[in-house]
Amino acid sequence: MSRKLVVWIPELADTLNRKISAKAESLGFETVFPESREAAEQAAAEAEILLTQDSALVRKAPKLRWVCTPSAGVDHFLAPGCFANPEAVLTNSSGAYGVTIAEHVIMVTLEMMRRRAEYNEIVRERRWERGLHIHAIHGSRAALLGTGDIGRECAKRLRAFRPASLTGINRSGRDPEGLFDRVLTVDRLEEVLPETDLLILSLPDTKETRGVMSAERLAMLPETAYLVNVGRGSALDQKALEERLRSGKLAGASLDVFEKEPVPPEDSLWECPGLLMTPHIAGNMTLDYTVETIIGQFLEDLDRYAAGKPPARTVDRVRAY
């Protein structure tokens, strides 16, 4: 019986499917590209390897030895009983999204600081108003809560704007690439917040990160500060953030991730002043570079797997990263 690699990413381009198939065949695998969700479930029953974002397929794959998700976050694979074979390895695509998310962070930061939304309204109303006071990344004190691939890519781009300081905050306090002016451990976060003009969150969803930006910590930010969250909505007290924006105690915020997704149409967040919302699109699979990187990483790990080595991007399902 052939060893089956099942790929269920319907939006994947044919050129990339062919690339996967050629590599898999050279390593002795039969590649299956189901044409429907029902066909994917049937194929999963015989799969040794799954490349998919659909965690429900893992429940139907008793022969599974490795599943790779094209996303960086893995919380949807961590529910009890998700794996029909609990011994199967889980890998993610961390490292593929830093470029696109970092560019998103720069975009929304400049939109907020230069008051793009208000100027859009001025132009829509055909008024010629030019005097809105703006801010700049130049000379600002930026803090990045999370210094993984996304945080590092953000730091590289922010550096070009010549901020006054770049502070990284992580579990270890280490900065192996020397991208930051200083890197502090999370237990020193409260020292940093009162001195922050721009706070960027790029945290995964883990026990340690949930609620890390509590109402109390949000209150430590200067009223002139801006906040950007491109990690997970669970890291932030969303209601407390809304209250601070509505009371004018924060200059602005940009959220691409939320406590509940999609955000319900009746949620007051939609009309919160000073809030720039995007529907979790900073790091999705709509940039060719991102998708090509995901597949490149998967094929590197496929080589390792076929050689009897553990995939490089193996996730610890207890730690959730």
N, C-alpha and C positions, 0 to 999 in steps of 0.2 A: 504494500500500500504506500502511495506517495506521501511525502511530507507536505502538508498544505499551509500556505500563507494566504490568508484572506484579508483583502483590502476593502474596507467599507468607508470610503470618503467620497461621496457622490460627486462633489464639486471638483475633484482632482482632474487636472488636464490629462488628455490622452498621452501626451508626450511623457509625462511623469509616470503614468501607469506603465508605459512601455519600458521606461528606465527601471522601474521596480521589477517588472517581469523578467527582463534580461539578466539583472543581477541575481534574482532568486533562482532562475533556471541554472545559471552557472554554478550555483552552490547546492543544487540538487533539490530545490523546492518547486512545487507546482503552485502557481499563483492563481487565485480566484478573485475575480472582480464582479460581485453580485450586481444584478441589474435592478433589484428591488429590495425593500426592507425584509420582506418575507424570505427571499432567496438568501439574504445575508444571514438570517437566523438559521436556515438550513445548512449553509456552508460553515457557520461557526461551530456546529456540532462535530465537525471533523478537523477543525483548525488546530494546528500546532502553534501558529503565530497569527496574531490579529493586529492589524494596523487600523485603528478606528477611534473615534471620539465617543462612540455609542457604548456606554458602560453596560447597558442591558444585554448586549451580545455576549459579554463575558460570563453571564449567568448560564448561558446556553452552550458553553464550550468546555466540556469535561476533559478533553484531551489537550487543552491549552497549556502551553509552557511559557509563553511570552506574549504580552500585549503591550503595544506602544500606542500612546495617545498623541495626536498631533498638537494637543494643547500643552501649555506649561503647567496649568493647574490640574490637580488630580483628585480634588475633593469628590467628584462624581464617581470615582472608582473606589472610594473608601467606605461605602456603606456596608454594614454587616451582611454577609452572605452574597456579596457582589460576585465573588469568584467561585465558579463551579469547581475549579481546581485551586485550592488555597495555596498550593506550592508554586503557582505560576508567577513569573517575574513581571513587574510593572515598570515601564519606562515612560518618560515624558519627553517633550520637545523644548525643554528649557534651553535657552541660548539662541532660539530662533526668532524671538520676538523683541529683543532689545532695541534693534534699529527702528522698527516701526513705532513702538511705544514711545521711545525717546523723542522721535520727531513729533508725535502727538503732544507730548508734554511741552515741548518748546512752543508749538502752535497755540495751545490753550493758554499757556502762561503769557505769551505776548498779547493774545486777544484780551485777556483780563487786564493786564497792566496798561495796555494802550487803549482800553475801553472800546473795543471794536463793536460790541453789541449796541452801545449807545450811539456810536457814529453810524451804524447801519440804520438805526431808527431815524436819525437826523436826515440821512440821505433819502430814506423812504418817504419822509415828509417834505422833501425838497427844500430843506432849510440849509442855510450856509452858516453853520455854527462851528467855531474852530477852537474854543477855549477850554475844553475839558482838561483838567489836570491829570497827567499820566505818571506812571512809574516805569522803572527800567530794571532789567536783570543786572545790568552794569551797576556795580557798587552795592548790590543787595547781598544779604546774608542768606545763603541757601542751605537747607538741611535736607538730606535724603534719608528717609526712614526705610531701610532696605538697600543693600549694596550688592545685590546679585547682578545678573546680566542687565536687567532693566536699569537699576540704579547706576551701574557703571557707565552704560551708554548715555544716560542722562548727564552724568558728570562730565563726560567728554565734550558734550555739546554746550553745556552751561559754561564750561571753562572759556570757550571762545567769546563769550559775552563779558568776560572780565568781572565776575562778581567779587564782592569784598571778601567773601569766604565761602568755602564749600566744606560742609561737615557731613560725614557719613555716620550712620547709626546702624549697628548690627549686633549680632550675638557675641561675636568674637573680639571686636575692637581692632581687627586686622584690615590692612589695606595693601595687599600684595602688589598691586599695579601702581601704587602711588598716585592715585587719581584725585585724592581729597587733601585738603589742608590738614584735616585731622579726622580720625574715625574713633567714635566712642561706643561703648557698649550700651545696650538698651536701658540698663538701670540708671544711666545718666541722661536720659531723654529730657527730664524735667529741667536740667541745667541749660539745655539747648533751646527749648521752646521760647522763652522770653526774649531771646536774641535772634529770632528767625523772621526773615521777611518773606521767604518762600519755602514752604514745606511740601515735599513730594513723597507720597507713600507708594511703595511698590512691593507690598508684602504678600506672601501666600496666605492661605487660610489654614492656620494651625491653632492648637490650643493656646500657644504662647502669644499669637498675634491678635486673636479675637478681642476686640474692645480696647486695643492698646491706646488708641486716641479717644479716650473717654471725655466726658463733658468737662471734668476737672482739668484735664490736660489741654483741651481746646481753649479753655479760658486763660491759659498761660501764654497763648500767642498774642503778640501785639495786635491792636485793632487795625493796623495798617498791613497786616500780613495776608498772604495768599496761600491757599492750600490746593493741592492737586492729588487726587487718588486714582491710580491706575492699577492697583494691586487687587485687593478683594474688599468688597463692601463691609465684610465682617470686622475689619480693622478699625472702623470709625463709628462713633455714636452719631448716626445720621440726623436724628431729631435734634440733638444738641447743636450740631453744625447749622441746621436750618434756623434755630432760634438765634444763634449768634449773627447770622447773616441778616435776618429780619430786624434785629435790633441795632444793626450797624456796627457790631463789635468785631467784624472781620471784613477786610477789604473785598475779598472775593474767594470763590472756590470753584473748582472744576471737578466733577465726578464722572468717571466713565464706568464705575462699578458701584453697586448698590446692595443694601441689606436684602432686598427682595427684587428679583428680576424675572420678568420685566416689571418696571415700576407701574403700579396700577394707575389708570387714567385719572382717577379721582384724587390721587395723592397731591397734597399741597406743595410738594417739592417742585412740581412742574412750573409753578409760578413764583418760586422763591427769588427775591431780588438778589442780585450779586452772584447767582449760581449759573454756571455754564454746564449743561448736561449733554452727554453723548451716550448712546445706547450700547455700551460695552463693545466699542468698535476699535479701540486703540490698538488692540493686538489680535484681531481676528485674521482669517486667512484670505484677505483681499489684496494683499501686496505680493506680487510675484516673487520678490526676493525672499519673503518670509516662507512661502510654500516650498520654494526650491531648497531653502536651508533645512526645513523640516525633513524633506525626503532625503537630502544629503546625509543628515544625521542618522536617519533610520537605516540607510544603507551601510553606513559605517558600523553601526551596531549589529546589523545583519551579518557582516563579515566576522565580527567578534563572536557572535552567537554560533555561527557555523563552525568556527574554529574551536568551540568548546570554552570560550571565555565569557565572563559576564558582560552584558551590555554596559557601555560607559555611563549611560544616563538612568541607571536603575534607581527607582524610588523606594525609600524606606516607608512602607505603608503604616507604620506606627507613628513615625515623625511627620508623615504627610508631605515629604519633599525629598 
